[in-house]
Amino acid sequence: MKTHFPCIIVGGGQAGLSASYCLKQLGIEHVIFEKHRIAHAWRSQRWDAFCLVTPNWQCLLPGFEYAGAAPNGFMPKQEIVNYIEAYARSFDAPIREGVEVKQVSRLPDKQMYSVLTSDGHYTADSVAIAAGSYHAPKIPAMAANLPQDIVQIHSSEYKNPDSIPEGAVLVVGSGQSGCQIAEDLHFADRDVYLSVGSAPRSPRQYRGKDVVDWLDLMGYYDTPIDTFDDPVKVRKKTNHYLTGRDGGREINLCQLAREGMKLAGRLHEIRDGAIAFKSDLYENLDSADAVANSIKASIDTFIAESNIDAPAAPVEEAIAPPENPVVSLDWEAANLTSVIWCTGFNANFSWVDVPVFDCEGYPEHTRGVTNAPGLYFLGLPWLHTWGSGRMSGVGRDARYLADAIAARLTAATAAAIV
């Protein structure tokens, strides 16, 4: 069995497959190692009612742009999996599923890499790591203070309201996953408490278009990360909350509170039979509204400066926040039976034994190219632009890295001839 390749790709999601397509177009032999199955994260780490938050037309995988009947719709979970699986079939991607990469290291005195897998040992001239950065669920240490009879799961484990015990549910975190999961439970008439953090919100439709369409026209999705004053801060920003469910719409937490959802500020501590929250709910709601309003203002300015004929800005009902935010929750009195931690992930690249990481263990790179010749990263949020971690922009990054890999191989061949 062949054990050396010009390039090994780690990860069989949209990023790894995009890199594979681009390498195949250049005639570069390679293999993809995928620990689970193609599209594993979409298949196994999303809830049943999950939909894309961005419109289908933003599914722009290289050589396989969305061509369905609903470009302005939002694909549900299974259709996303089907789309990515069809992409792999479309160019016969050389993927080996069920193969875990356990270590990547650089061979001493050689311009190549050692790749140790569950299927054996391989070497490669180049390695493209397309395993994302959502590796280990991030759950606060105070979770250990909850009693064992309260079920605790991470957002990546949640499936549907029937999959958790009857009784009240606390959702911690108000990013995209937290708000959508809280809403999913709310629609099922569950008693829901939502701990609201600093996540911003976004309008869905504004002045005749989906906000994503406006931001695309404005060039936002093409803005490189290095044009921002603080790229590190940009990479760590929480995504705006809204949804693609029911054809796409905004999520208004004040409206959900009016309908019975109970809102609290950020989680503060858990002890003595109670969960305490910070008194920052109003501040967080106001901050989220301010971001949504700033997006609208930017669109207004763009429309005016571009002399675009667009409908006038709609007059919207102002919904007051709840008068009595939750500041303390007695879990027995509230019949709290479940907590869903929508608190994100930590990256874990400990298996990459090459010194290309910062003090927090995050890869240092320029547009995916590290300072270790032949080692690349792809599919990370804001690797180059907003779309780098999404199906809208990963193709552009994949083409760039494929060209870099090709140039390195060409240079190595020329040096060997000389």
C-alpha positions as CSV (number, residue, x, y, z in Angstrom):
1,M,0.0,0.0,0.0
2,K,1.3,3.5,-0.9
3,T,2.6,5.3,2.1
4,H,4.1,8.5,0.7
5,F,2.1,11.3,-0.9
6,P,2.9,14.7,-2.3
7,C,0.2,16.0,0.0
8,I,-1.9,14.6,2.9
9,I,-5.1,16.4,3.9
10,V,-6.4,16.0,7.4
11,G,-10.2,16.4,7.6
12,G,-13.0,15.4,5.2
13,G,-15.4,18.3,5.7
14,Q,-16.0,21.1,3.2
15,A,-12.5,22.5,3.7
16,G,-10.6,19.3,3.2
17,L,-12.8,18.4,0.1
18,S,-12.3,21.9,-1.3
19,A,-8.5,21.5,-1.0
20,S,-8.8,18.0,-2.6
21,Y,-10.7,19.4,-5.6
22,C,-8.2,22.1,-6.2
23,L,-5.2,19.8,-5.9
24,K,-6.8,17.4,-8.3
25,Q,-7.3,20.2,-10.8
26,L,-3.6,20.8,-10.6
27,G,-2.8,17.1,-11.0
28,I,-1.2,16.8,-7.5
29,E,-1.6,13.3,-6.0
30,H,-3.0,13.4,-2.4
31,V,-5.1,11.6,0.1
32,I,-7.7,12.8,2.7
33,F,-7.8,11.2,6.1
34,E,-11.1,11.7,7.9
35,K,-11.5,10.4,11.5
36,H,-15.3,9.9,11.1
37,R,-17.3,10.2,7.9
38,I,-17.6,12.9,5.3
39,A,-19.5,15.9,6.8
40,H,-19.2,14.5,10.3
41,A,-19.8,17.8,12.1
42,W,-22.9,18.6,10.1
43,R,-24.2,15.1,10.5
44,S,-23.5,14.4,14.2
45,Q,-23.1,17.8,15.9
46,R,-26.2,19.6,14.8
47,W,-29.7,19.4,16.1
48,D,-32.6,18.0,14.1
49,A,-34.2,21.3,13.2
50,F,-30.9,22.9,12.2
51,C,-30.7,25.0,9.1
52,L,-28.0,27.1,7.4
53,V,-28.0,30.7,8.7
54,T,-26.7,32.0,5.4
55,P,-28.7,31.6,2.1
56,N,-28.0,28.6,-0.1
57,W,-26.5,30.7,-2.8
58,Q,-23.5,31.1,-0.5
59,C,-22.7,27.4,-0.9
60,L,-19.8,28.0,-3.2
61,L,-17.6,25.0,-3.0
62,P,-15.1,25.0,-5.9
63,G,-16.5,23.2,-8.9
64,F,-19.8,22.6,-7.1
65,E,-21.7,25.8,-6.5
66,Y,-25.3,25.4,-5.2
67,A,-27.6,24.8,-8.2
68,G,-30.8,23.9,-6.5
69,A,-34.3,25.4,-6.8
70,A,-34.0,27.6,-3.7
71,P,-30.9,29.8,-3.8
72,N,-32.4,32.2,-1.3
73,G,-33.6,29.4,1.0
74,F,-31.7,27.8,3.9
75,M,-30.8,24.1,3.6
76,P,-31.8,21.9,6.6
77,K,-29.3,19.6,8.2
78,Q,-29.8,16.5,6.0
79,E,-29.6,18.5,2.8
80,I,-26.3,20.0,3.9
81,V,-24.9,16.5,4.5
82,N,-26.3,15.4,1.1
83,Y,-24.7,18.4,-0.6
84,I,-21.2,17.7,0.8
85,E,-21.4,14.0,0.1
86,A,-22.5,14.8,-3.5
87,Y,-19.5,17.1,-3.7
88,A,-17.1,14.3,-2.8
89,R,-18.7,12.0,-5.4
90,S,-18.6,14.7,-8.1
91,F,-14.8,14.5,-8.4
92,D,-14.1,11.1,-6.8
93,A,-12.4,12.6,-3.8
94,P,-9.5,10.3,-2.6
95,I,-10.9,10.1,1.0
96,R,-10.3,7.4,3.6
97,E,-13.0,7.6,6.2
98,G,-12.5,6.2,9.7
99,V,-8.8,7.0,9.7
100,E,-7.7,9.1,12.6
101,V,-4.5,11.2,12.4
102,K,-2.7,10.8,15.7
103,Q,0.4,12.8,15.0
104,V,1.9,15.1,12.4
105,S,5.6,15.9,12.8
106,R,8.4,17.1,10.6
107,L,11.1,14.5,9.7
108,P,14.5,15.8,10.8
109,D,16.9,16.9,8.0
110,K,14.2,16.2,5.4
111,Q,11.7,18.4,3.7
112,M,8.8,16.2,4.4
113,Y,6.3,15.2,7.2
114,S,5.6,12.1,9.2
115,V,1.8,11.4,9.6
116,L,0.9,8.7,12.1
117,T,-2.6,7.4,11.7
118,S,-4.9,4.6,13.1
119,D,-4.2,3.0,9.7
120,G,-0.5,3.1,9.8
121,H,2.4,5.4,9.2
122,Y,2.6,7.8,6.2
123,T,4.9,10.5,4.9
124,A,4.1,13.6,2.8
125,D,5.9,16.5,1.2
126,S,3.1,18.8,2.4
127,V,0.3,18.5,4.9
128,A,-2.9,20.5,4.8
129,I,-4.8,20.5,8.1
130,A,-8.5,21.0,7.4
131,A,-9.9,19.8,10.7
132,G,-11.5,23.1,11.8
133,S,-11.0,24.5,15.3
134,Y,-14.2,23.2,17.1
135,H,-12.6,20.2,18.8
136,A,-13.4,20.1,22.5
137,P,-16.7,21.4,24.0
138,K,-16.0,24.3,26.3
139,I,-17.9,23.9,29.6
140,P,-17.2,26.0,32.7
141,A,-15.7,24.3,35.7
142,M,-18.7,25.4,37.8
143,A,-20.8,22.9,35.9
144,A,-19.5,20.3,38.4
145,N,-21.5,22.0,41.2
146,L,-24.8,20.9,39.7
147,P,-26.4,17.8,41.1
148,Q,-26.0,14.6,39.1
149,D,-29.7,14.2,38.5
150,I,-29.7,17.3,36.3
151,V,-28.7,16.3,32.8
152,Q,-25.9,18.3,31.3
153,I,-25.1,18.3,27.6
154,H,-23.2,20.5,25.2
155,S,-24.9,22.1,22.2
156,S,-23.1,19.7,19.9
157,E,-25.0,16.8,21.6
158,Y,-28.5,18.4,21.5
159,K,-30.9,16.8,19.0
160,N,-34.5,17.8,19.8
161,P,-36.8,18.7,22.8
162,D,-37.8,15.0,23.2
163,S,-34.2,14.0,23.6
164,I,-33.9,15.7,27.1
165,P,-35.9,15.0,30.2
166,E,-39.3,16.6,30.9
167,G,-39.0,19.7,33.1
168,A,-37.4,23.1,32.8
169,V,-34.3,23.6,30.7
170,L,-31.5,26.2,31.2
171,V,-29.7,27.2,28.0
172,V,-26.4,28.9,28.7
173,G,-25.1,31.1,25.9
174,S,-26.9,33.3,23.4
175,G,-24.8,32.9,20.3
176,Q,-26.3,31.3,17.2
177,S,-26.6,27.8,18.7
178,G,-27.9,29.0,22.1
179,C,-30.6,31.2,20.7
180,Q,-31.7,28.6,18.1
181,I,-31.8,25.8,20.6
182,A,-33.6,27.9,23.2
183,E,-36.1,28.8,20.4
184,D,-36.5,25.1,19.4
185,L,-37.3,24.2,23.0
186,H,-39.7,27.2,23.3
187,F,-41.6,26.1,20.2
188,A,-42.1,22.7,21.9
189,D,-43.7,24.5,24.9
190,R,-40.8,23.7,27.2
191,D,-40.1,25.9,30.2
192,V,-36.9,27.6,29.0
193,Y,-34.4,29.8,30.8
194,L,-31.8,31.5,28.6
195,S,-28.6,32.9,30.0
196,V,-27.8,35.8,27.7
197,G,-24.3,36.9,27.0
198,S,-22.6,39.4,24.7
199,A,-23.5,37.8,21.4
200,P,-24.6,40.4,18.8
201,R,-27.8,40.0,16.7
202,S,-28.5,40.7,13.1
203,P,-31.5,41.6,11.1
204,R,-32.6,39.0,8.6
205,Q,-34.4,41.1,5.9
206,Y,-33.8,44.8,5.4
207,R,-34.9,47.1,2.7
208,G,-35.9,44.5,0.2
209,K,-33.0,42.0,0.6
210,D,-31.6,39.4,3.0
211,V,-28.9,41.2,5.0
212,V,-26.4,38.6,3.7
213,D,-27.1,39.8,0.2
214,W,-26.4,43.4,1.2
215,L,-23.2,42.6,3.0
216,D,-22.0,40.6,0.0
217,L,-22.7,43.6,-2.3
218,M,-20.9,45.8,0.1
219,G,-17.8,43.6,-0.1
220,Y,-17.8,42.7,3.6
221,Y,-17.2,39.0,2.8
222,D,-14.2,39.8,0.8
223,T,-12.5,41.9,3.5
224,P,-9.2,40.3,4.5
225,I,-8.5,39.7,8.2
226,D,-5.3,41.7,8.1
227,T,-7.2,45.0,7.3
228,F,-8.7,45.0,10.8
229,D,-6.9,46.8,13.6
230,D,-7.1,43.8,15.9
231,P,-7.3,40.6,13.9
232,V,-7.1,38.4,17.0
233,K,-10.2,40.1,18.4
234,V,-12.1,39.7,15.2
235,R,-11.3,36.0,15.0
236,K,-12.7,35.5,18.5
237,K,-16.0,37.4,18.0
238,T,-19.2,35.5,18.6
239,N,-21.4,35.0,15.6
240,H,-24.6,37.2,15.3
241,Y,-27.7,35.3,16.2
242,L,-30.5,34.9,13.7
243,T,-32.0,31.8,12.0
244,G,-32.6,30.2,8.6
245,R,-35.6,28.3,10.1
246,D,-39.0,28.8,8.5
247,G,-37.5,30.4,5.5
248,G,-35.2,32.7,7.5
249,R,-36.0,35.3,10.1
250,E,-34.7,37.3,13.0
251,I,-34.6,36.0,16.6
252,N,-35.9,38.6,19.0
253,L,-35.2,37.6,22.6
254,C,-37.5,40.2,23.9
255,Q,-40.4,38.8,21.9
256,L,-39.5,35.3,23.2
257,A,-39.6,36.7,26.7
258,R,-43.0,38.2,26.0
259,E,-44.1,34.7,25.0
260,G,-42.9,33.1,28.2
261,M,-39.2,32.4,27.8
262,K,-37.3,33.5,30.9
263,L,-34.1,35.6,30.3
264,A,-31.2,36.1,32.6
265,G,-27.8,37.7,32.3
266,R,-24.5,35.9,32.1
267,L,-23.9,32.9,34.4
268,H,-22.2,34.0,37.6
269,E,-22.0,31.0,40.0
270,I,-23.6,27.7,41.0
271,R,-23.7,26.8,44.6
272,D,-26.0,26.1,47.6
273,G,-28.9,24.8,45.4
274,A,-29.1,27.8,43.2
275,I,-27.7,29.3,40.0
276,A,-26.8,33.0,40.1
277,F,-26.7,35.3,37.1
278,K,-25.0,38.6,36.6
279,S,-27.2,41.7,36.4
280,D,-26.1,42.5,32.9
281,L,-29.2,41.3,30.9
282,Y,-30.3,44.8,29.8
283,E,-26.8,45.8,28.9
284,N,-26.4,42.7,26.7
285,L,-29.7,43.1,25.0
286,D,-28.9,46.8,24.3
287,S,-25.5,45.8,22.9
288,A,-27.0,43.2,20.6
289,D,-29.6,45.8,19.4
290,A,-26.8,48.3,18.8
291,V,-25.0,45.9,16.5
292,A,-28.2,45.2,14.5
293,N,-28.8,48.9,14.2
294,S,-25.3,49.5,13.0
295,I,-25.7,46.9,10.3
296,K,-28.8,48.7,9.1
297,A,-27.1,52.0,9.2
298,S,-24.2,50.7,7.1
299,I,-26.7,49.3,4.6
300,D,-28.5,52.7,4.5
301,T,-25.2,54.5,3.8
302,F,-24.3,52.0,1.0
303,I,-27.8,52.4,-0.6
304,A,-27.5,56.2,-0.5
305,E,-23.9,56.3,-1.8
306,S,-24.6,53.8,-4.6
307,N,-27.8,55.5,-5.6
308,I,-29.7,52.2,-5.3
309,D,-33.5,52.1,-5.6
310,A,-34.5,50.2,-2.5
311,P,-37.6,50.1,-0.3
312,A,-37.7,52.5,2.6
313,A,-36.5,51.2,6.0
314,P,-39.5,49.6,7.7
315,V,-41.0,51.0,10.9
316,E,-40.4,48.3,13.5
317,E,-42.2,47.7,16.8
318,A,-40.0,48.2,19.8
319,I,-40.5,45.3,22.2
320,A,-39.6,46.1,25.8
321,P,-37.2,43.7,27.6
322,P,-38.7,41.7,30.5
323,E,-39.3,43.7,33.6
324,N,-38.0,41.0,36.0
325,P,-34.9,39.3,34.7
326,V,-33.9,36.1,36.4
327,V,-31.1,36.8,38.9
328,S,-31.2,33.5,40.8
329,L,-32.6,30.1,39.9
330,D,-33.5,27.6,42.6
331,W,-33.2,24.4,40.6
332,E,-35.5,22.3,42.8
333,A,-38.3,25.0,42.9
334,A,-38.0,25.5,39.1
335,N,-38.0,21.8,38.4
336,L,-34.8,22.2,36.4
337,T,-33.9,18.9,34.8
338,S,-31.5,19.9,32.0
339,V,-28.7,22.3,31.2
340,I,-27.5,22.8,27.7
341,W,-24.1,24.4,27.4
342,C,-24.0,26.6,24.3
343,T,-20.6,27.9,25.3
344,G,-18.5,27.1,22.2
345,F,-15.4,24.9,21.7
346,N,-11.7,24.9,22.4
347,A,-9.2,24.1,19.7
348,N,-7.0,21.1,20.2
349,F,-4.0,20.8,17.9
350,S,-1.9,18.9,20.4
351,W,-1.4,16.1,17.8
352,V,0.4,18.5,15.5
353,D,4.0,18.3,16.7
354,V,5.4,21.3,14.8
355,P,6.2,24.6,16.4
356,V,3.6,26.8,14.6
357,F,1.3,27.7,17.5
358,D,0.9,30.8,19.7
359,C,0.8,30.8,23.5
360,E,-2.9,29.7,23.4
361,G,-2.3,26.8,21.1
362,Y,-3.8,28.4,18.0
363,P,-1.9,28.1,14.7
364,E,0.1,31.1,13.5
365,H,-0.2,31.6,9.8
366,T,-0.6,34.0,7.0
367,R,-3.6,33.0,4.9
368,G,-3.2,29.4,6.0
369,V,0.6,29.3,5.3
370,T,2.7,28.6,8.4
371,N,6.4,29.3,9.0
372,A,7.0,25.5,8.7
373,P,7.5,24.9,4.9
374,G,4.9,22.5,3.6
375,L,2.4,22.8,6.6
376,Y,-0.9,24.6,5.9
377,F,-4.2,25.2,7.7
378,L,-7.6,25.5,6.0
379,G,-11.2,26.0,7.1
380,L,-10.4,28.1,10.2
381,P,-12.7,31.0,11.0
382,W,-11.3,34.2,9.5
383,L,-8.3,32.3,8.1
384,H,-8.4,35.0,5.4
385,T,-11.9,36.5,5.2
386,W,-15.3,36.0,7.0
387,G,-16.1,33.1,4.7
388,S,-13.0,31.1,5.4
389,G,-14.7,28.8,7.8
390,R,-17.8,28.6,5.7
391,M,-18.9,27.2,2.4
392,S,-18.9,30.8,0.9
393,G,-15.2,31.5,1.2
394,V,-13.3,28.2,1.8
395,G,-13.0,27.6,-1.9
396,R,-10.9,30.8,-2.4
397,D,-8.6,29.7,0.4
398,A,-8.3,26.2,-1.0
399,R,-7.3,27.5,-4.4
400,Y,-4.6,29.8,-2.8
401,L,-3.2,26.9,-0.7
402,A,-3.3,24.5,-3.7
403,D,-1.2,26.9,-5.7
404,A,1.2,27.3,-2.8
405,I,1.6,23.5,-2.5
406,A,2.1,23.2,-6.3
407,A,4.8,26.0,-6.2
408,R,6.6,24.2,-3.4
409,L,6.6,20.9,-5.2
410,T,7.8,22.5,-8.4
411,A,10.6,24.2,-6.6
412,A,11.6,20.9,-4.9
413,T,11.6,19.1,-8.2
414,A,13.8,21.8,-9.8
415,A,16.3,21.7,-6.9
416,A,16.5,17.9,-7.2
417,I,17.3,18.1,-10.9
418,V,20.1,20.7,-10.3
